Structures are given as structure tokens and as C-alpha cells.
Amino acid sequence: MSIKGKSLLITGGTGSFGNALVRKLLLTDVGRIAVLSRDELKQHHLRNDLPRDERLRFFLGDIRDEHRLVTAFHGVDLLVHAAALKQVDTGEYNPMEFVKTNVLGSQNVIEAAIKSGVSKVVALSTDKASSPINLYGSTKLTADKLFTAANNYSKAYGTSFCVVRYGNVMGSRGSVVPLFKEFARRNQDIPITDRRMTRFWITIDQAVEFVLSTFDLMSGGELYVPKIPSMRIVDLARVIAPKSQTYEIGIRPGEKLHEEMISSDDSRRTLDLGNRFVVMPLFADWGYKEPNGKSVPDGFTYRSDTNTDWLSEDALRAMLET
């Protein structure tokens, strides 16, 4: 499906991903770009930072309000759902607020998309949703299940849903990169939770391209995972601040030593499509057509510590310089 002439809306559109997606879309032949978020100040800044373009629309609203979503989704063809509460420690302290936004808000997005006649919806997930150990990851896993299962009834209305899951985004809000750079600027030692820690790593531009490409691949109910490299936190610290020492402060509540994007249990429904994996839906009563791909080995997991693709310090340095 080409985006030419289509109307595309992104929830949480003033966040790091939404900001990058909007800028990318302005360079395409998309017909209309709608941004929905609840923060009027961030919308004000984004509106002022972007070039004037008659295709841009801004909606103030919260995904907790289904009625507002139905209004905002009117005439929308394609939807990217990026709105979420994301800070792990904040979720542990305020669990119900995360449930209201990440779970109930996601269901509102589903219902509003169907009522408004949206054609395709791609929901953003996180590596923390695979075998979750914190509240944030648990709410995102629940949201993933809601979006994939929604196809069981949404197909009758002409709406398809799928999920995209990827790792840490370089330079996004919450990334350790700005934090490490600030310690380097002050010539201070860098605190690291655990020197053994590894993470998946993806640039914001790669994440945007992956999401947009998914609209062409999806038929509904899938969970797509890009093949991306891993990196060691100590390597990242050394590249950003070569003159600084590191010291351990201990893993924070709800934090993993290594990240996982596909669990061994999910691997039984996982296909290797070359540049990405796809976890197929549990139920597909709507006539799901399995894509051409290769089944992954029995017991396969996609984890940041056992990944076969690693970023060297030189590769990390090159990414940070772009």
C-alpha cells in the first residue's frame, strides 16, 4: 500500500518517534498528516519547528478519551499508535496510571479506529513487552495482545491491526546517550547499573522506516521485529566519554540485565523474513495468509546478549556522529 494521497495520523505524535515520523512524512507524497497528543506545549514547539505545510493537522487529546479519538480519526486511512507512558520506575510507583493509558487507552484506539473506518493500524511495542518483569512491559504486552486479537472482529469492518516491536532508540527521550554526554561534559565518572548490561540498538530513522514499511507487509494480527544489532553499555560509555571512568550503581527496580524481543515460547509462531522476524497471530479466523518465510529453530530466542549482530565501538561512534 502506497501512502500517496493517504491520510495518516499518529497518536503520541509529539514524542521522539512521532517527531521523526512527521518530518519524514513531510518529504513524501502523503495526503494528510495528523498529530494527536495531550501536551499543548509540545505541540506548540513542534508546530513552530516544522515548515508550514497545509497537510499538517494537530489535535489535542488523550487516548483515554475514546470520544475524542473518534473525532480525530475521522477520514484517517493509516494510523500509527505511539502514545504511551514509558518510564519503568514511574510505572512501578503509579501502576494504575500506566494501565489507564497503555491498556485502556490502547483499547480506545482500537474501538475508535474501527468506528472511524481506519484501514490499517500499526501499534508500537517495546522489547520490555517480551517476558516482562516490570509494570510498563506488562502493560505493553497486554496492549500487544489487544491489537493482534482485535483482528478477530475488526476484519468485518475493514480495519487491520498489527504490532511492531523494536529495541532502544538512539537519542530518544529516556535514552542514556544525553545522560552520558552530560557526564562527559562535566568530566565526571559515569554511573552504570551493571557493566554486563546489553541492549538492542536502533536509530530513530531506522525505526521510522521500519514502521512505514510494515503498512505494505501487514495483513493483520502480526507482530514484526526488525533484525537490529546489540551493543554493550560499557562500550557506549567508552565511546561517548573516553576520558571518564565508569562505576556500578546496581540494576534499578524492574530493569533487565539483557533485553529480549522474541521469547522461546513465541518462537513456535515465528518466521524469519530476511530483514525481520514476524510472530504470527494465535488465532486467525479471518483467513490469515501466512507470509513466505523460514521457521526459526526450536527454542529460538531473540535476546540482546545472544544476538549474532554486534556494534563495535567504531560503529557506535559512527552512529553517534550522524
C-alpha angles and dihedrals in degrees: 000000000000118000090218109132093355126133111235126188128189123199114214085024097162094061125098095273095041092049091053093044093052092050090049093049092052087065092054136070094255111145101222136006118202123188120199121186139137099232112088093188093056089047090051092052094046093047091052093046095052126077116256108269127166090216092068122098128176124204123189110213148114125244087227086073109073094182091058090048093054089054094046094046094055109126094005117141101181129028133193113196109207102143113118145128105250116171108113098208092044089053092054090054097040104031099158092054089057090049091051093052106029098037110022091033091052091052088051089054090052094050094044092048091054094045091048096048097243109175103209134012126192114192121200117231133178139231087247089070092070111088089343122210098177135058094249093055091045093054091048092050089052090050090050089054092048093053097045093044092047088078089071089078106009094071089073087062096045098253124126127195132195138163133232119202124189140154136255114328115225112241097003122136106284093027117137091226097085090043093052091046091053092053089048091051090054092045089237130145115262121242114223123184093219129352091219092061120126131185140187111248131207133162120238091244091053090050092051093049091048093052094048092048090053092068089068095047103042126097095169139283098042130128111211123202122187121224102244135161129261127228137194116242091223090056091052092050091049092051094048097041111020092168095051128087123223129226131188122245099175132257113297123237110286094011124131127218090220130015128236129200101175122031125211090250092054091047090079087070096038128110128191108230096181104255095030145019125239125205106205123221122272091226125026107172090149092074102269114196113217112231123236106267146121122265113242119239119278110273093018118163128183105219133158094235097049096038114127093216117074134176114233121214089257091052091048090049091051092050092050092050095054 
